[in-house]
C-alpha cells in the first residue's frame, strides 16, 4: 500500500479509504434519487471498469482514454492505474489522431469510436501499487508552437504538484465545477485529481455553458449551503453574459481559476464583477505544469508557485526549476521573456519565433506584431505551412466592420495588408494564405493549437472542403460555424457557364460533415425534408452554417426514468449505449450570409447497422 506520510495526496490513494458514505461526485440532474455518488459507488464503478479492462487485455497495458464527463473519466483512469496500466490522453479525438495512437498498440477506452466501456455489473475493485517513478499518464502539447509533443508524467510529478496546490489553495470540502477538458494537464489536475486527493466533491458532469453554471450554483447552495470553486478558461470567462441574474448566486463561488492562455484584464474584471470573486490565473504549460499565479485586480505580475525557482538571463528568457518537472534539479528554459523580481516576474511576451521562408530567416513574432498594429486588426498569428513549402499562413482577427464577406472584399483586404507590410518585409516572405476571423479560434485548452491550425488551412489539401474560420457551440445540440467558399472549390465549376456556384448537394454534405466534427453526430442519412436553396452560394462568399440537432426515440420516457436512477454509473452507461442504437436524429441546417439565406433543410439520420459509429 502507498498511503503513508512520506507520500503526497495522489500516492496516498485516498479513493481506497473505507468511508462508504463520503461524497465523491455531485449529481447535477435534479431528477436523480440522490444528490451524491458516494465513495462506495465510486469504488464499485472502478471495479466495473476493471472488469471490462480485464476481459480485454492483461496488465500492463496502454489505454487511450477519452470521456465526456469527469466522473466516468475518474473511474476509468483509476481502474487502469490500479491494474498497473498506463493511460494516454489524446490531444483530440479526430480519426487521424486516434489511428496514430492505435499504431502504438494502445487500446481505446471511453467515449471514442470503438472505445471500451465499463461492465454493466458493479464489482469490488482491486488495489494495486502506485509507484512514484511509474509513468501515470501520457499527454500531448497543444501544438500551438509546432507539432504536438508527447509528454510522459510520472506519479511523482503529479503527486508533487497536487501537494503544492492543496497547501496553497485547499478545497476544504468545496464543490469543484469544471468548464475545461480533463483531457489536458490543467483540467486533469484541477477538475478531477485535486478533489479526489483532497476528499472534496466534484460535479459529475462538465459545466459547459453559463446558464448551466448559474443553475448549478443556485441548486448546489440550496442543497448544501456550501461554497464552490470554478475551474475555467479565458474564452468562457470572456463570454459570460450580462443577462443572467448573477446577483442571485453572488458569494457562492469562493475562487475562480483560469488557465490555458492569458486572460485579458477587462475579461478578468468582467468575470469578477459578475461572479463575485477574484480570478486566480495559473501560468504554466503541459511540459512544466504550474509555474506561477496572479490576481490581476491586485497585480499584473506573476508570483512563482511554492517550490518553483525562477531566474532570467541576459536576453530576459525565463528559466525555472520545480519538483514536478521531469528533471527537478535542472534549470529548464522557457519560450517566454520576463523581468524577474525575486519570486515575482512580469511577462514580456514570447521569445522570437524564427522560421525559414523562401530560404530566408524571418521573425514570425515581428509579423504578428506588424499585423496587430494595423488599423481594424485586433490580433494576428503567422505560421509556416509545411505542406506549402513553409510559406506563411496568417490568421487575422478583425473588428466586425472590417470582415470581408465576398471575393472582391477579401482580395482588396489582402492587397491592403500586403502593401502595409512591404516597407518592413521582403515581398517573397509575406504571408501567402490568409484567414480572417471574427473571434480568435481556440481549442479545449484555450489555445490556437495544432487542431485549430489544421482546420483553418484544411481546404488547401482538400479541394472539396469549405474554408473553416471558427465556430461557436450554443449547447450540446447546436453549433454555428463560420465558413468561406474557396475560390478554387472543386465542386464550383460546371453548373453555369458564366458563374461558378456551390451545388445544393454540396451544402448538404458540408452540413453533415460539420455536425460530425463539431457535435459528434453519428449515423446514416436516411431522409431529407424541407430542402431549399433560395440564393446561389458563390466562391469567396462568407457564410454562417447553423446546426440544430434533435433526437427521437420510442423509449425516451423509459430511458429518462432509468437514466436518473443514480445507483450505478456502469449500469447507466450500458443502458445509454443501447438507447443510442434505437435513436433517430434530425439535423436542421441553415446557410446564411449578408445577402440572405442560401440553403435550409432537415436531415434524418439513423444508426448505421453493424457498427457502433457511422
QUIMOMO-V751211 format. One record per residue. RES is the residue in one small letter. SS is DSSP state (h for helix, s for strand, l for the rest). OMEGA is omega in degrees with one decimal (none if undefined). NEAR is the number of other C-alpha atoms within 10 Angstrom. Layout:
RES:SS:OMEGA:NEAR / RES:SS:OMEGA:NEAR
This chain:
x:l:-173.3:12 / x:l:-174.0:17 / x:l:174.2:16 / x:l:-171.8:11 / x:l:-177.1:9 / x:l:-175.5:9 / x:l:174.2:16 / x:l:-171.7:21 / x:l:-179.8:25 / x:l:-179.2:26 / x:l:174.0:23 / x:l:173.9:19 / x:l:-173.7:21 / x:h:174.8:17 / x:h:178.4:20 / x:h:-171.0:16 / x:l:-178.2:13 / x:l:174.9:11 / x:l:-169.1:12 / x:l:-175.8:13 / x:l:-177.3:12 / x:l:-179.4:18 / x:s:176.4:20 / x:s:-176.9:25 / x:s:178.9:25 / x:s:178.1:21 / x:l:-174.2:21 / x:l:-176.1:19 / x:l:-176.7:15 / x:l:-175.6:11 / x:l:-179.7:14 / x:l:-178.4:16 / x:l:177.8:12 / x:l:-179.2:15 / x:l:-168.4:17 / x:s:159.1:22 / x:s:-171.6:24 / x:s:177.1:20 / x:h:177.2:22 / x:h:177.7:20 / x:h:179.5:25 / x:h:179.8:26 / x:h:177.2:24 / x:h:178.9:21 / x:h:172.8:30 / x:h:178.4:30 / x:h:178.7:27 / x:h:175.1:28 / x:h:179.9:29 / x:h:178.5:27 / x:h:178.2:21 / x:h:179.4:19 / x:h:179.8:25 / x:h:-178.5:13 / x:h:-175.8:9 / x:h:-174.5:11 / x:l:174.5:11 / x:l:176.9:11 / x:l:-0.3:13 / x:l:-175.2:12 / x:l:176.2:16 / x:s:-178.7:22 / x:s:172.6:26 / x:s:-172.2:24 / x:s:172.3:25 / x:s:175.4:26 / x:l:-178.9:20 / x:l:-172.3:15 / x:l:-175.3:17 / x:h:-175.6:25 / x:h:179.6:25 / x:h:176.0:24 / x:h:-179.7:22 / x:h:178.7:21 / x:h:-177.3:22 / x:h:-179.2:28 / x:h:-176.4:24 / x:h:175.0:23 / x:h:179.0:26 / x:h:-179.8:25 / x:h:-176.2:21 / x:h:172.0:19 / x:h:-174.5:21 / x:l:-175.3:22 / x:l:-178.9:21 / x:s:-175.9:22 / x:s:176.3:26 / x:s:175.1:25 / x:l:-175.3:20 / x:l:178.3:20 / x:l:175.7:25 / x:l:-177.5:18 / x:l:175.9:17 / x:l:-176.0:13 / x:h:-178.0:10 / x:h:179.0:10 / x:h:-177.8:12 / x:h:179.7:19 / x:h:177.3:12 / x:h:178.4:11 / x:h:174.3:17 / x:h:-177.2:14 / x:l:178.0:9 / x:l:-179.9:9 / x:l:179.1:12 / x:l:-177.0:19 / x:s:-176.7:22 / x:s:-174.4:21 / x:s:174.2:26 / x:s:-170.8:19 / x:l:176.6:17 / x:l:-178.2:21 / x:l:-179.5:16 / x:l:-176.7:13 / x:l:176.2:16 / x:s:177.2:19 / x:l:-173.5:22 / x:l:171.0:26 / x:l:-179.1:22 / x:l:179.2:19 / x:l:178.1:17 / x:l:-178.8:22 / x:l:171.2:18 / x:l:-178.3:15 / x:l:171.5:21 / x:l:178.1:14 / x:l:-179.9:17 / x:l:179.1:14 / x:l:175.8:14 / x:l:-175.6:22 / x:l:-172.2:16 / x:l:-174.7:17 / x:l:177.5:11 / x:l:175.7:16 / x:s:-179.5:20 / x:s:-178.4:25 / x:s:168.5:23 / x:s:177.5:19 / x:s:177.1:22 / x:s:177.1:21 / x:l:-177.7:22 / x:l:-175.3:26 / x:l:-178.7:17 / x:l:178.0:17 / x:l:-180.0:13 / x:l:178.4:12 / x:l:175.7:13 / x:l:-177.8:16 / x:l:177.7:13 / x:s:179.0:15 / x:s:175.6:17 / x:s:178.8:18 / x:s:177.1:22 / x:s:177.9:19 / x:h:-178.8:19 / x:h:179.5:24 / x:h:178.7:24 / x:h:-178.5:25 / x:h:-178.0:22 / x:h:-178.9:20 / x:h:178.0:24 / x:h:178.1:23 / x:h:180.0:18 / x:h:-179.1:19 / x:h:179.7:17 / x:h:178.6:17 / x:h:-176.1:10 / x:h:-174.9:11 / x:l:-177.1:9 / x:l:-179.6:15 / x:l:175.9:22 / x:l:174.9:14 / x:l:174.9:16 / x:l:177.0:20 / x:s:173.2:25 / x:s:173.9:26 / x:s:-175.2:29 / x:s:173.9:27 / x:l:-176.2:23 / x:l:-180.0:26 / x:l:175.2:25 / x:l:179.3:26 / x:l:-179.4:24 / x:l:-166.7:22 / x:h:-178.8:27 / x:h:178.9:25 / x:h:177.8:24 / x:h:-177.8:19 / x:h:-169.7:21 / x:h:-173.3:23 / x:h:-173.7:28 / x:h:-172.1:23 / x:h:179.7:21 / x:h:179.0:25 / x:h:178.4:25 / x:h:-176.6:21 / x:h:-178.9:21 / x:l:178.4:19 / x:l:179.3:20 / x:l:-178.9:19 / x:l:172.1:26 / x:s:179.2:30 / x:s:-175.8:25 / x:l:-179.6:24 / x:l:174.2:19 / x:l:178.5:21 / x:l:-167.1:21 / x:l:-170.4:19 / x:l:-178.4:16 / x:h:177.8:16 / x:h:177.4:14 / x:h:178.2:13 / x:h:-179.5:18 / x:h:-179.1:17 / x:h:-177.3:12 / x:h:178.1:19 / x:h:179.8:21 / x:h:-178.1:17 / x:h:179.8:16 / x:h:-176.6:20 / x:h:177.8:17 / x:h:-178.9:10 / x:h:-167.0:9 / x:h:-172.1:8 / x:l:178.8:11 / x:l:-178.0:15 / x:l:178.3:19 / x:s:176.4:24 / x:s:-178.3:20 / x:s:175.5:23 / x:s:-170.3:23 / x:s:-177.0:28 / x:l:-176.0:28 / x:h:-176.7:23 / x:h:-178.3:22 / x:h:-179.3:17 / x:h:179.1:24 / x:h:-173.3:16 / x:l:177.7:13 / x:l:-176.5:17 / x:l:177.2:14 / x:l:-168.8:9 / x:l:179.9:7 / x:l:-178.1:12 / x:l:-178.0:12 / x:h:177.4:16 / x:h:179.9:11 / x:h:179.2:12 / x:h:-179.9:19 / x:l:176.9:16 / x:l:-179.5:16 / x:l:177.3:20 / x:s:177.2:22 / x:s:-175.8:18 / x:s:173.1:22 / x:s:173.1:22 / x:s:176.2:19 / x:s:177.4:26 / x:l:179.7:24 / x:l:178.7:27 / x:l:177.3:19 / x:l:177.2:15 / x:l:178.0:20 / x:l:-176.8:13 / x:h:-178.6:12 / x:h:177.3:12 / x:h:176.5:18 / x:h:179.3:22 / x:h:178.3:19 / x:h:-179.0:18 / x:h:179.9:21 / x:h:-179.0:17 / x:h:-177.0:14 / x:h:-173.2:18 / x:h:171.2:25 / x:l:176.4:19 / x:l:-175.7:17 / x:l:177.3:20 / x:s:175.2:25 / x:s:179.5:18 / x:s:178.1:24 / x:s:178.1:26 / x:s:179.8:21 / x:s:-179.8:18 / x:s:176.2:17 / x:l:-177.9:18 / x:l:-170.6:19 / x:l:-166.2:20 / x:s:-177.9:20 / x:s:178.5:23 / x:s:-173.4:21 / x:s:-180.0:20 / x:s:176.0:21 / x:s:168.8:18 / x:l:-170.2:18 / x:l:178.9:19 / x:l:178.3:14 / x:l:-176.8:8 / x:l:179.2:9 / x:l:178.8:14 / x:l:-178.7:18 / x:s:177.0:22 / x:s:179.9:23 / x:s:176.2:21 / x:l:174.4:21 / x:l:-178.5:16 / x:l:179.7:14 / x:l:174.8:18 / x:s:-177.8:16 / x:s:171.4:24 / x:s:173.6:20 / x:s:-179.7:19 / x:l:-176.0:13 / x:l:178.3:5 / x:l:-179.8:10 / x:l:175.4:16 / x:s:-179.4:21 / x:s:173.2:23 / x:s:-179.1:19 / x:s:169.8:20 / x:s:179.5:21 / x:l:-178.7:25 / x:l:-177.0:20 / x:l:170.9:24 / x:l:-179.5:24 / x:l:174.3:18 / x:l:-170.1:12 / x:l:-175.3:14 / x:l:-174.7:11 / x:l:173.3:12 / x:l:-175.0:16 / x:s:180.0:16 / x:s:175.3:15 / x:s:-177.1:18 / x:s:-177.0:14 / x:s:174.5:16 / x:s:-174.0:21 / x:s:165.1:23 / x:s:-174.9:18 / x:s:175.7:20 / x:s:-177.4:14 / x:l:178.0:11 / x:l:-180.0:15 / x:s:176.5:19 / x:s:172.8:21 / x:s:176.3:14 / x:s:178.1:17 / x:s:-177.5:12 / x:s:-179.0:12 / x:s:170.1:14 / x:l:-176.9:16 / x:l:172.9:14 / x:l:-175.8:16 / x:s:175.9:13 / x:s:176.4:18 / x:s:-178.6:16 / x:s:-178.9:19 / x:l:179.6:14 / x:l:-178.6:10 / x:s:175.8:10 / x:s:179.7:11 / x:s:177.0:19 / x:s:176.4:15 / x:h:177.2:19 / x:h:179.0:19 / x:h:176.4:16 / x:h:-179.9:21 / x:h:-176.9:19 / x:h:-178.3:15 / x:h:178.4:16 / x:h:-178.1:24 / x:h:-179.8:18 / x:l:-176.4:12 / x:l:177.1:13 / x:l:176.2:11 / x:l:-179.4:16 / x:s:177.5:17 / x:s:176.1:16 / x:s:-178.2:20 / x:s:177.2:22 / x:s:178.2:19 / x:s:-177.8:24 / x:s:175.4:23 / x:s:-179.3:21 / x:l:-174.5:18 / x:h:-178.1:9 / x:h:175.0:9 / x:h:177.5:13 / x:l:177.9:11 / x:l:176.2:16 / x:l:-172.6:21 / x:s:165.8:24 / x:s:-179.0:21 / x:s:171.7:23 / x:s:-173.8:26 / x:s:174.4:24 / x:s:-175.5:23 / x:s:169.2:21 / x:l:-173.7:15 / x:h:-176.0:12 / x:h:-175.5:8 / x:h:-176.5:16 / x:l:178.9:19 / x:l:-176.9:20 / x:l:176.9:16 / x:l:-174.5:18 / x:h:-176.5:17 / x:h:-179.9:11 / x:h:179.2:15 / x:h:-179.7:20 / x:h:-179.9:12 / x:h:179.3:11 / x:h:178.6:16 / x:h:178.6:18 / x:h:-179.8:11 / x:h:-180.0:11 / x:h:178.1:15 / x:h:179.2:16 / x:h:179.7:13 / x:h:-179.2:14 / x:h:-172.4:17 / x:h:178.1:13 / x:l:-174.8:9 / x:l:-175.5:11 / x:l:176.3:15 / x:l:-178.3:11 / x:h:-174.9:12 / x:h:-176.3:13 / x:h:-179.2:18 / x:l:177.3:22 / x:l:-179.3:21 / x:l:-175.7:15 / x:s:-171.3:18 / x:s:175.4:17 / x:s:-176.6:19 / x:s:-174.1:23 / x:s:178.3:23 / x:l:176.0:18 / x:l:-174.1:18 / x:l:179.9:20 / x:l:179.6:20 / x:l:175.2:21 / x:l:-178.0:19 / x:l:178.0:21 / x:l:-178.8:25 / x:l:-175.6:22 / x:l:169.7:22 / x:l:-172.7:20 / x:l:-175.4:22 / x:h:-179.7:21 / x:h:177.9:20 / x:h:-179.9:20 / x:h:179.3:19 / x:h:-179.4:12 / x:h:-178.4:13 / x:h:-175.9:24 / x:l:-176.6:21 / x:h:-177.2:15 / x:h:177.7:19 / x:h:-178.5:17 / x:l:-179.4:10 / x:l:-176.2:12 / x:l:178.5:15 / x:l:-171.6:17 / x:l:170.9:21 / x:l:177.3:24 / x:s:-178.7:24 / x:s:-176.4:22 / x:s:176.5:24 / x:s:-179.7:20 / x:s:175.8:20 / x:s:174.8:14 / x:s:-178.9:16 / x:s:-177.0:14 / x:s:-177.6:11 / x:l:-176.9:13 / x:l:-176.9:17 / x:s:178.8:18 / x:s:173.0:20 / x:s:-179.7:20 / x:s:172.9:21 / x:s:-177.6:21 / x:s:175.3:24 / x:s:179.9:24 / x:l:178.6:24 / x:l:-179.1:22 / x:l:-178.9:16 / x:l:178.8:15 / x:l:-175.0:21 / x:l:-175.4:13 / x:l:-167.3:16 / x:l:-175.3:21 / x:l:167.6:16 / x:l:-178.5:12 / x:l:174.9:12 / x:l:-174.7:9 / x:l:-173.7:7 / x:l:-174.4:8 / x:l:172.8:12 / x:l:178.7:19 / x:s:175.0:18 / x:l:179.1:19 / x:l:179.4:17 / x:h:-179.1:18 / x:h:177.2:12 / x:h:175.9:15 / x:h:177.1:21 / x:h:178.9:21 / x:h:179.2:11 / x:h:179.9:18 / x:h:178.5:24 / x:h:-179.3:22 / x:h:-179.9:16 / x:h:179.0:20 / x:h:177.8:23 / x:h:-178.0:14 / x:h:-169.5:13 / x:h:-177.0:18 / x:h:179.2:18 / x:l:-176.7:12 / x:l:178.6:19 / x:l:177.8:19 / x:l:-178.6:21 / x:s:179.1:18 / x:s:-177.7:17 / x:s:-175.2:11 / x:s:175.1:11 / x:s:179.3:15 / x:s:177.2:11 / x:s:-179.3:9 / x:s:179.1:17 / x:s:176.2:14 / x:l:-171.9:17 / x:l:-176.8:12 / x:l:174.7:14 / x:l:175.7:17 / x:l:-168.4:25 / x:s:173.6:20 / x:l:-179.2:21 / x:l:-176.3:22 / x:l:179.8:21 / x:s:-176.6:27 / x:s:171.3:24 / x:s:175.8:20 / x:s:179.2:23 / x:s:-178.9:23 / x:s:175.2:24 / x:s:-175.4:19 / x:s:170.5:19 / x:s:-179.0:12 / x:s:176.4:14 / x:s:176.5:11 / x:l:177.0:15 / x:l:-177.4:11 / x:l:-172.4:11 / x:h:-178.2:14 / x:h:178.0:10 / x:h:-179.6:11 / x:h:-177.4:16 / x:h:-178.7:12 / x:h:-178.3:11 / x:h:-177.2:16 / x:h:-175.7:19 / x:l:175.3:16 / x:l:-164.6:16 / x:l:-174.6:20 / x:l:-172.5:18 / x:l:-178.1:18 / x:h:-177.7:26 / x:h:178.0:26 / x:h:178.3:20 / x:h:-178.3:18 / x:h:-178.8:17 / x:h:179.2:15 / x:h:179.9:15 / x:h:-179.9:15 / x:h:179.2:12 / x:h:179.6:10 / x:h:-178.4:16 / x:h:-176.5:15 / x:h:179.4:17 / x:l:-166.0:15 / x:l:170.1:18 / x:s:-176.4:18 / x:s:175.0:22 / x:s:-179.7:19 / x:s:174.9:22 / x:s:-179.3:23 / x:s:175.8:24 / x:s:173.0:23 / x:s:179.0:26 / x:s:175.1:18 / x:s:176.1:18 / x:l:-177.8:11 / x:l:-178.7:13 / x:s:-177.0:12 / x:s:-178.2:18 / x:s:-178.0:22 / x:s:174.9:20 / x:s:176.4:22 / x:s:177.7:17 / x:s:178.9:20 / x:s:177.0:21 / x:s:-177.9:19 / x:s:174.4:22 / x:s:-180.0:19 / x:l:179.1:20 / x:l:-178.2:14 / x:l:175.3:11 / x:l:179.5:7 / x:l:177.5:11 / x:l:-177.2:16 / x:l:178.1:15 / x:l:none:16
